Amino acid sequence: MNNLNPKQQKAVKSDGVVVIIAGPGTGKTRALTARVEYLLTEKKAGPKEILALTFTKKAAAQMKERLAHLKSLPFIGTFHAFASQSIPNNNFRIIDQKEQLSILEMLMIKNKKSLTQKNLKQLLQEISLSKTNRDLHNKNEVFILYNKFLQDSNLLDFDDLLLLLYKTINTNDDFRFEHVLVDEFQDTNNLQYEIIKKLASSHLFIIGDPLQSIYTFRGADSTVFEKIKEDFTGYSKIIFETNYRSTQSIIDTSTKLFAGQTPLESAHKSSGLIQLVHTADEYTEADWIVNKINESIGGTDLLQASDFSKNKNQNLRLSDFAVIYRTHHVGRVLGQRFSQSALPYQVIGGDSPYDQKEISFIIGVLRYIYDKNKEILDSVSRSGGSDKKVIKIVSTYYDALKKLSEKQENDPLSTLIHKIMEIFNLNKKIAQSQSKQRNLQQFINNLSQFEKKKNPLKKVIDYLDYLKEHEYYDPKADKVALMTMHAAKGLEFNTVFICGFEEGLIPLLKKQNQTDLNEEKRLLYVAITRAKQDLYLFYTDSRQHKKVTISRFYELLKNKQLEEIEDAAIEKQKKRKEKWLNKKSQMELF
């Protein structure tokens, strides 16, 4: 309790229904873990009387790590993990999004309909929203076909799991806890909110930030804090006002996105740096970032490293830098440039190499070789969905994999991976895409750190489990982090580069006026507030060979702390163009 400020201490010791508004860097996780420790050590409640719900495995893992010194812990985990543990006779199998998409694709093919992956994801999103809104009488043909297939196959998706939990707690009074704690409350959808109401007995401790509500496409409601007023009487509201992460200039700039919002107060006295960088295109944007990082750390090659002693930021590591963007396609050019520069980097979230179909398949086979569990390989084959060839190959090559698993102790990991690729004929698929080749090489390079360790395959499996738990982010790796705005939630870095600060990307403009500008503001707010010390926003003259303009949000952010600079590459391009035009006009004279 001694490391908490007065507002945090008040929150931790409060009883009844407590609503905490905790902006970026205000110590949200610290307060949550302190609350659990306080309840246990002060004998306010036993572990079985406390339930702590998080929205990500990563958040749950962080809380458990901080409370590891306690002898016994309550349940700390996601809504889905709690549901899976709590539902009796759960002889069903839970499927992830990859398998959901495969099932949808198969159903579409059976009904002679062809949809792109993007359309399939949109369809899956609509199905999910129907379930989280408990609209189970949806007459949509695809909704009916999808649910029937899952029921006939004894499968549940994550929304079904929560629906089953809701049904269970409605018919069982034992599912009530004296103390319920909820993290990231702003991300709660209607179904989760109803579950919270049923679970909470006397004390409800919710913490979140309405300005960081960025999941309305999943059914989250940014006005969920208002529902507390209607459904719980006598609640107390506490606002955390001190930001321990960012400089005041970053806090002030980010707050300008919301009219009338009072900025948090920074605990730091340093001023930091905010720059708006105007550059030519996505390639010069990526080059500028690579050069700036090299300059900041002293360089990754011998020539640059020779200037390291002159650099004022010599304490910075690669892991202190993050590049954030709105959409995955912006990140692909960055990944390409980072690979060419030999700057070590990791992609976090949905565009991670570990999430690539072929690499995910290889990981599944590695698990099978380690565990010798045939069910793992069955699961791997199912991730291929309607690809009957994959399923056939898996069943055909059990013997080959069995022999491979017997010999794996003598083979380096890279050799083992290449043998898996050869057995399952993955080389051809990966050779068709440069990004897949790049991802594979990054995957192999990352695992090479375990080559010379004792029992390397076990170390690899443990490491992959850790990465999955933390959404493929390894905070211990000295690498630059590349990620979308959604994946950046909950993270922090000394220096943040935000790419594509352009109309159409930030905000992301969708067809048929479906863009939620308020959510786009909140997304930008999340991205900006990841920065501790330095922040760079980039806009270009053209992207993907099309002219673009600066984001409309520029008018909101514009202030004396925002320094505007122009990339030297623009002037160089102008000179090249003038030279070409002069040459062309001279040729026309003849």
WOFENTA-V439453 format. One record per backbone hydrogen bond with DSSP energy under -1.0 kcal/mol. CO is the residue of the C=O (numbers start at 0). NH is the residue of the N-H. If there is no record, write none. Layout:
BEGIN
[[CO	NH] [CO	NH]]
END
This chain:
BEGIN
[[0	3] [4	8] [5	9] [6	10] [7	11] [8	12] [15	203] [16	235] [17	205] [18	237] [19	207] [20	239] [22	25] [24	243] [26	30] [27	31] [28	32] [29	33] [30	34] [31	35] [32	36] [33	37] [34	38] [35	39] [36	40] [37	41] [38	43] [38	44] [39	42] [45	48] [46	49] [48	178] [50	180] [51	76] [52	182] [55	59] [56	60] [57	61] [58	62] [59	63] [60	64] [61	65] [62	66] [66	69] [74	51] [76	53] [77	81] [78	82] [79	83] [80	84] [81	85] [82	86] [88	90] [92	155] [95	99] [96	100] [97	101] [98	102] [99	103] [100	104] [101	105] [102	106] [103	107] [104	108] [105	109] [106	110] [107	112] [108	111] [115	119] [116	120] [117	121] [118	122] [119	123] [120	124] [121	125] [122	126] [123	127] [124	128] [125	129] [126	130] [127	131] [128	132] [129	134] [130	133] [133	135] [139	143] [140	144] [141	145] [142	146] [143	147] [144	148] [145	149] [146	150] [147	151] [148	152] [149	154] [150	153] [153	92] [155	94] [156	160] [157	161] [158	162] [159	163] [160	164] [161	165] [162	166] [163	167] [164	168] [165	169] [171	174] [173	175] [176	200] [177	202] [178	50] [179	204] [180	52] [181	206] [183	186] [184	187] [187	220] [188	192] [189	193] [190	194] [191	195] [192	196] [193	197] [194	198] [195	199] [198	176] [202	179] [203	17] [204	181] [205	19] [206	184] [207	21] [208	211] [209	212] [214	217] [214	219] [215	218] [220	223] [222	225] [226	230] [227	231] [235	18] [237	20] [240	264] [242	266] [246	250] [247	251] [248	252] [249	253] [250	254] [253	256] [254	257] [257	260] [264	242] [272	534] [273	562] [274	536] [275	564] [276	538] [277	566] [279	540] [279	541] [280	284] [281	285] [282	286] [283	287] [284	288] [285	289] [286	290] [287	291] [288	292] [289	293] [290	294] [291	295] [292	296] [293	297] [293	298] [300	304] [301	305] [303	306] [304	307] [306	309] [307	310] [312	315] [316	319] [317	320] [319	494] [320	480] [321	496] [322	482] [323	498] [324	484] [329	333] [330	334] [331	335] [332	336] [333	337] [334	338] [335	339] [336	340] [337	342] [343	479] [345	481] [348	351] [351	354] [352	355] [355	359] [356	360] [357	361] [358	362] [359	363] [360	364] [361	365] [362	366] [363	367] [364	368] [365	369] [366	370] [367	371] [372	375] [373	377] [374	378] [375	379] [376	380] [377	381] [378	382] [380	383] [381	384] [383	386] [385	387] [386	390] [387	391] [388	392] [389	393] [390	394] [391	395] [392	396] [396	400] [397	401] [398	402] [399	403] [400	404] [401	405] [402	406] [403	407] [406	409] [411	415] [412	416] [413	417] [414	418] [415	419] [416	420] [417	421] [418	422] [419	423] [420	425] [425	429] [426	430] [429	432] [432	436] [433	437] [434	438] [435	439] [436	440] [437	441] [438	442] [439	443] [440	444] [441	445] [442	446] [443	447] [446	449] [447	450] [449	452] [454	458] [455	459] [456	460] [457	461] [458	462] [459	463] [460	464] [461	465] [462	466] [463	467] [464	468] [465	469] [466	471] [467	470] [469	472] [470	348] [473	476] [476	478] [479	345] [480	322] [481	347] [482	324] [483	487] [485	488] [487	490] [492	531] [493	532] [493	533] [494	321] [495	535] [496	323] [497	537] [499	501] [500	550] [501	504] [501	505] [503	508] [506	503] [510	513] [515	519] [516	520] [517	521] [518	522] [519	523] [520	524] [521	525] [522	526] [523	527] [524	528] [526	529] [527	530] [529	492] [531	246] [532	272] [533	495] [534	274] [535	497] [536	276] [537	500] [538	278] [540	547] [542	545] [545	542] [548	502] [550	553] [552	556] [553	557] [558	561] [562	275] [564	277] [566	569] [567	571] [568	572] [569	573] [570	574] [571	575] [572	576] [573	577] [574	578] [575	579] [576	580] [577	581] [578	582] [579	583] [580	584] [581	585] [582	586] [583	587] [586	589]]
END
